[in-house]
Amino acid sequence: MDLRQAYLDARAAGATRHRDIAAALGVTEGMLVDAHVGAPAGGLQARRLRRDFPRLLAELSRAGELMALTRNAHCVHERTGVYEHLSAQGEPGREIGMALGEDIDLRLFYSHWAHGYAVREGEQQSLQFFDAQGVAVHKVFARPATQLAAWQALRASWADPDAPAPQWRHAAPPAPVDAPGVDADAFRAGWAALRDTHEFFGLLRRHGLTRRTAMHLAAPEFAQRVDPHAARVLLEGAAANGTPIMVFVGNKGVIQIHGGPIKRVAVMGPWLNVLDACFNLHLREDAIAEAWAVRKPTVDGLVSSLELYAPDGELIAQFFGRRKPGQPERCAWRQLLDGLVDDRAWSQEAAGCTA
């Protein structure tokens, strides 16, 4: 198949998103982008990048304001700001890193970053990163306020004209299933003994559980299933009363986080959107199979969240009240989340939170 021509035909027919065009053509987005390496000016163009991705991201601060985009199959998270305070540790190619800027807040798992490209189409310029199958893990877009000279210099310095064509791998194996013979009582006791939200990952590993199954096994005071449209109610409530929130969206390679208030919530067909100046969220409500109100004990008191799951059990998004370490969560956030739950086992008591 001539992917370049097929792409042009799809564009002419009105298709816009690379991911959707690639799916219609039976390839991954990375395969579609790579097919445009060396393409002539005027359409989609791509250049392969050198593969020291932690160092590349650490240099992005030179370009000033950029837009970070992370998505999974059902949700897109876009945050505008500066890539600051980048760090990474671990053996080359398998580093775990962070970006802890005021606006760009990322958790980075570089073992899932296989290929990178400098992409241009018309006036839109980006850096795009894909896993070994060609599924996008992260994208960086130039913005009107981007320092274009530094941005262009960075794109040029990281281009690798001698890079070989990727050897794309087959689709990743299915998500792990739960281990047999789970001791539900021991798991619930472990949940009740949590002292930090990050300990939850270890709890799942010790008991061989997927995250969604953990919700079903949890004690009712720690997890309650709520209406799949709960995210809409929560976001509209947070926008109305100004409660600052945190929105986590990720895939295997990146978790991207928004922290702060939101203002404009809009529903457009199946899409639930936040459309603010520096933060956009696009969530397919019709893909939400389960929604859970969740609590975890910590040294700072209960930390509450809303978690959304796809039909295959994958985590789509998480919503928290914004807080700083060492501080309890805000009562306004806890009351928003409590309002989604209709069960006496889930206490409406807001004690231990802050105003």
C-alpha positions in Angstrom: 0.0 0.0 0.0 1.2 3.5 -0.8 0.6 5.1 2.6 1.4 8.6 1.3 -1.2 8.5 -1.4 -3.7 6.7 0.9 -3.2 9.5 3.4 -3.8 12.2 0.8 -7.0 10.4 -0.3 -8.2 10.3 3.3 -7.5 14.0 3.8 -9.3 14.8 0.6 -12.3 12.8 1.9 -12.4 15.0 5.0 -10.5 12.9 7.6 -8.4 15.0 9.9 -6.8 13.0 12.8 -3.7 11.0 12.0 -4.7 8.3 14.4 -8.1 7.8 12.8 -6.6 7.7 9.3 -4.0 5.2 10.3 -6.7 3.0 11.9 -8.8 3.1 8.7 -5.8 2.1 6.7 -5.0 -0.8 9.0 -1.7 0.6 10.3 -0.6 2.4 13.4 0.0 6.1 13.6 3.7 5.7 13.9 3.8 3.7 10.6 1.8 6.4 8.9 4.2 9.1 10.1 7.3 7.1 9.2 6.0 6.7 5.7 6.3 10.4 5.3 10.0 10.6 6.1 11.5 12.4 3.1 8.1 13.5 1.7 8.1 16.7 -0.3 7.2 20.0 1.2 3.5 21.1 1.2 2.0 18.0 2.9 2.8 15.8 5.9 6.6 15.6 6.4 8.6 13.7 9.0 12.2 13.3 10.0 13.5 10.6 12.3 15.1 11.7 15.6 18.1 10.5 17.6 16.9 8.2 20.4 18.2 9.8 23.6 14.7 10.9 24.5 15.4 12.0 28.2 18.1 14.4 27.0 15.9 15.7 24.1 13.0 16.5 26.5 15.4 18.2 28.9 16.4 20.6 26.1 12.8 21.6 25.3 12.9 24.4 27.8 15.0 26.4 25.3 11.9 26.8 23.1 9.8 28.3 25.9 6.0 27.7 25.7 5.0 24.5 24.0 1.9 22.2 24.2 2.3 18.7 25.7 -0.2 16.1 24.4 -0.7 12.7 26.0 -3.5 10.4 25.1 -4.8 6.9 25.4 -7.5 5.2 23.3 -10.3 7.2 24.9 -8.9 10.4 26.3 -6.7 13.3 25.2 -4.9 15.6 27.7 -3.3 18.8 26.4 -1.3 21.2 28.6 0.5 24.4 27.5 3.6 25.6 29.3 7.3 25.2 29.6 9.1 21.8 29.9 11.0 22.4 33.2 12.8 20.5 35.9 13.3 17.3 33.8 15.0 14.4 35.5 15.6 10.7 34.6 17.3 7.8 36.2 17.9 4.2 35.2 19.8 2.3 32.5 19.8 3.9 29.0 16.6 3.1 27.2 14.8 2.1 30.3 14.9 5.3 32.3 12.1 6.6 34.5 11.7 10.3 34.5 9.7 13.3 35.5 8.9 16.8 34.3 7.9 19.0 37.3 7.3 22.4 35.8 4.6 24.8 36.9 2.5 23.8 33.9 4.0 20.7 32.3 3.8 17.8 34.8 4.8 14.4 33.5 5.8 10.9 34.7 7.9 9.3 31.9 8.5 5.6 31.3 11.1 5.6 28.6 11.2 1.9 28.1 8.0 2.3 26.1 9.5 5.1 23.9 10.9 3.5 20.7 10.8 6.1 17.9 10.7 9.9 17.6 9.9 12.2 14.7 10.0 15.9 13.9 6.7 16.4 12.1 5.5 19.3 10.0 2.2 19.7 8.2 1.4 23.2 6.9 2.1 25.6 9.7 1.8 22.9 12.4 5.1 21.7 13.8 5.5 18.9 16.4 7.8 16.3 17.9 6.0 12.9 18.1 7.1 9.8 20.0 5.8 6.3 19.5 6.2 2.9 21.1 7.6 -0.2 19.3 4.2 -0.9 17.7 3.7 2.7 16.5 1.2 3.8 19.1 1.7 7.4 20.1 3.0 7.9 23.7 3.6 11.7 23.7 3.6 14.7 21.3 5.0 18.2 21.6 3.5 21.1 19.6 4.8 24.5 18.8 2.5 27.4 20.0 2.3 31.0 18.9 4.4 32.0 21.9 7.1 29.4 21.2 10.6 30.7 20.6 10.8 29.6 17.0 14.5 30.0 16.5 15.3 27.8 19.4 12.6 25.3 18.4 13.9 25.0 14.9 17.4 24.6 16.1 16.4 21.9 18.4 14.5 20.0 15.7 17.4 20.3 13.4 20.0 19.2 15.9 18.1 16.1 16.9 17.3 15.0 13.4 19.0 11.7 12.4 19.2 11.4 8.6 21.0 8.1 8.9 18.5 6.4 11.2 17.2 3.2 9.7 13.5 2.5 9.0 11.9 1.1 12.1 11.2 -2.6 12.5 7.7 -2.3 13.9 6.6 -5.0 16.4 3.3 -6.7 16.5 0.6 -5.5 18.8 1.4 -5.8 22.5 0.0 -8.8 24.3 -3.3 -8.5 26.2 -3.3 -6.8 29.6 -2.4 -9.1 32.5 -5.2 -11.0 34.2 -5.7 -11.3 37.9 -3.8 -14.0 39.7 -6.0 -16.9 40.9 -6.8 -17.4 44.6 -6.7 -13.8 45.7 -7.0 -13.4 49.5 -9.6 -10.6 49.5 -9.4 -10.1 53.3 -5.6 -9.6 53.2 -6.0 -7.2 50.2 -8.6 -5.2 52.0 -6.4 -5.1 55.1 -3.5 -3.9 53.0 -5.7 -1.1 51.5 -6.8 0.1 55.0 -3.1 0.2 56.0 -1.9 2.4 53.2 0.1 5.5 54.3 0.7 7.0 50.8 -1.2 6.8 47.5 1.9 5.5 45.7 1.9 2.4 47.9 -1.2 1.3 46.0 0.8 0.0 43.0 2.8 -2.3 45.3 -0.4 -3.5 46.9 -1.7 -4.6 43.5 1.5 -6.3 42.6 1.6 -8.3 45.9 -1.9 -9.6 45.3 -1.6 -10.1 41.6 -4.6 -7.8 40.8 -5.5 -5.5 38.0 -6.6 -2.1 39.1 -10.3 -2.6 38.0 -10.6 -5.9 39.9 -9.2 -4.1 43.0 -12.1 -1.8 42.8 -14.6 -4.7 42.9 -12.8 -6.3 45.8 -12.3 -3.1 47.9 -14.2 -2.5 51.1 -17.2 -0.2 50.5 -15.8 2.6 52.5 -12.9 2.8 50.1 -14.4 2.2 46.6 -17.9 2.8 45.3 -19.1 2.3 41.8 -20.8 5.4 40.4 -22.7 6.5 37.3 -20.5 6.4 34.1 -21.4 10.1 33.6 -19.9 11.0 37.0 -16.9 12.8 35.4 -19.3 15.3 33.7 -21.0 16.1 37.0 -17.6 16.4 38.8 -16.0 18.6 36.2 -19.1 20.9 35.9 -19.2 21.2 39.7 -15.5 22.0 39.9 -15.8 24.6 37.2 -18.8 26.2 38.9 -17.3 26.5 42.4 -13.6 27.0 41.4 -12.3 23.9 43.2 -8.8 23.2 41.9 -8.4 19.7 40.7 -5.8 17.3 39.3 -6.5 15.4 36.1 -4.3 12.3 35.3 -4.3 10.8 31.8 -1.8 8.3 30.6 -0.6 5.4 28.6 2.3 3.0 29.1 4.9 5.6 28.3 3.6 8.8 30.0 1.3 10.1 32.6 0.3 13.7 32.1 -1.2 15.8 34.9 -3.1 19.0 35.0 -3.3 20.8 38.4 -5.4 23.8 39.0 -9.0 25.2 38.5 -10.9 24.6 35.3 -13.4 27.0 33.7 -15.1 25.9 30.6 -16.7 22.4 30.4 -18.5 21.5 27.2 -20.2 18.4 25.8 -19.9 17.8 22.1 -21.5 14.6 21.0 -19.8 11.7 22.8 -16.9 14.0 23.9 -16.7 15.6 27.3 -14.3 18.5 27.0 -12.5 21.0 29.2 -11.6 24.0 26.9 -9.4 26.4 28.9 -6.6 28.6 27.7 -3.8 26.3 28.9 -5.6 23.0 29.5 -7.8 21.0 27.2 -9.3 17.6 27.9 -11.2 15.5 25.4 -12.9 12.4 27.0 -15.1 9.9 25.2 -18.0 9.4 27.6 -19.4 6.5 25.6 -16.1 4.6 26.3 -16.5 4.6 30.0 -17.6 1.2 31.2 -17.1 1.8 34.9 -16.5 4.8 37.1 -15.4 4.5 40.7 -15.2 6.9 43.6 -12.1 5.8 45.5 -10.4 6.6 48.8 -7.0 5.8 50.0 -5.7 6.4 53.6 -2.5 8.4 53.8 -0.5 10.2 56.6 -2.3 13.3 55.5 -5.8 11.8 55.8 -8.0 10.3 53.2 -7.2 11.1 49.5 -10.3 10.8 47.3 -10.4 10.3 43.5 -12.7 9.4 40.6 -11.3 6.6 38.3 -12.7 5.8 34.9 -12.3 2.4 33.2 -12.7 1.3 29.6 -14.5 -2.0 28.6 -11.1 -3.8 28.5 -10.3 -2.7 32.0 -7.7 -0.1 31.1 -7.6 3.0 33.2 -8.8 6.0 31.1 -8.4 8.9 33.5 -8.2 9.8 37.2 -9.4 13.0 39.0 -8.2 14.3 42.3 -8.5 17.4 44.4 -5.4 19.5 44.1 -3.4 19.6 47.3 0.2 19.8 48.4 2.1 17.0 50.2 1.6 17.3 53.9 -1.8 18.9 53.6 -5.3 17.2 53.8 -7.5 17.5 50.7 -10.0 20.3 50.4 -13.5 19.8 51.8 -14.9 21.3 48.6 -13.3 18.5 46.5 -14.4 15.8 49.0 -18.0 17.1 48.9 -18.0 17.1 45.1 -16.9 13.5 45.1 -19.2 12.4 47.9 -22.1 13.8 46.0 -21.6 11.1 43.4 -22.1 8.3 45.8 -25.5 7.0 47.1 -24.5 4.4 49.7 -24.5 4.7 53.5 -21.2 2.8 53.7 -19.6 5.9 52.1 -19.6 8.4 54.8 -20.6 12.0 53.9 -18.4 13.3 56.8 -15.9 15.9 55.6 -13.9 16.0 58.8 -10.1 16.0 58.3 -10.2 18.1 55.1 -9.4 21.8 54.7 -11.7 24.6 53.6 
